[in-house]
Amino acid sequence: MLLVDDILDSGGTVGLVVPVLQELGAADVKVCVLLRKDRPSAKRVHADFVGFEIPDEFVVGYGLDYDNFYRNLPDIVTLKSEVTRSTRT
């Protein structure tokens, strides 16, 4: 079975889903991610296929969003920190 995920940053999705797939009878589970962040939590989780290694920054576009914004951008780009700070207040 192949598990495909958009981004590997904390490892939470892979850590939760792989055991469930194994419990449901998958003999083997391979993990494929488009993006893997350069952070310790992402490096601890095994991914069989990685499209791109990226810095530990918030990225949006091409389906990835921030607070339901920027999902439809035609590229994956780094979100400026000013944007995340201004929406937290």
ChimeraX attribute file (.defattr): number of C-alpha atoms within 10 A of each C-alpha:
attribute: neighborCount
match mode: 1-to-1
recipient: residues
	/A:1	13
	/A:2	13
	/A:3	15
	/A:4	14
	/A:5	15
	/A:6	15
	/A:7	22
	/A:8	25
	/A:9	21
	/A:10	17
	/A:11	18
	/A:12	12
	/A:13	12
	/A:14	20
	/A:15	12
	/A:16	10
	/A:17	13
	/A:18	19
	/A:19	13
	/A:20	12
	/A:21	16
	/A:22	13
	/A:23	10
	/A:24	9
	/A:25	10
	/A:26	13
	/A:27	9
	/A:28	10
	/A:29	15
	/A:30	13
	/A:31	17
	/A:32	21
	/A:33	19
	/A:34	14
	/A:35	19
	/A:36	26
	/A:37	20
	/A:38	15
	/A:39	15
	/A:40	12
	/A:41	13
	/A:42	18
	/A:43	15
	/A:44	10
	/A:45	17
	/A:46	15
	/A:47	18
	/A:48	12
	/A:49	14
	/A:50	17
	/A:51	12
	/A:52	12
	/A:53	14
	/A:54	16
	/A:55	13
	/A:56	14
	/A:57	15
	/A:58	17
	/A:59	21
	/A:60	20
	/A:61	18
	/A:62	15
	/A:63	15
	/A:64	20
	/A:65	17
	/A:66	15
	/A:67	9
	/A:68	9
	/A:69	12
	/A:70	19
	/A:71	16
	/A:72	14
	/A:73	14
	/A:74	11
	/A:75	14
	/A:76	16
	/A:77	15
	/A:78	14
	/A:79	16
	/A:80	11
	/A:81	10
	/A:82	8
	/A:83	10
	/A:84	13
	/A:85	9
	/A:86	8
	/A:87	9
	/A:88	6
	/A:89	5
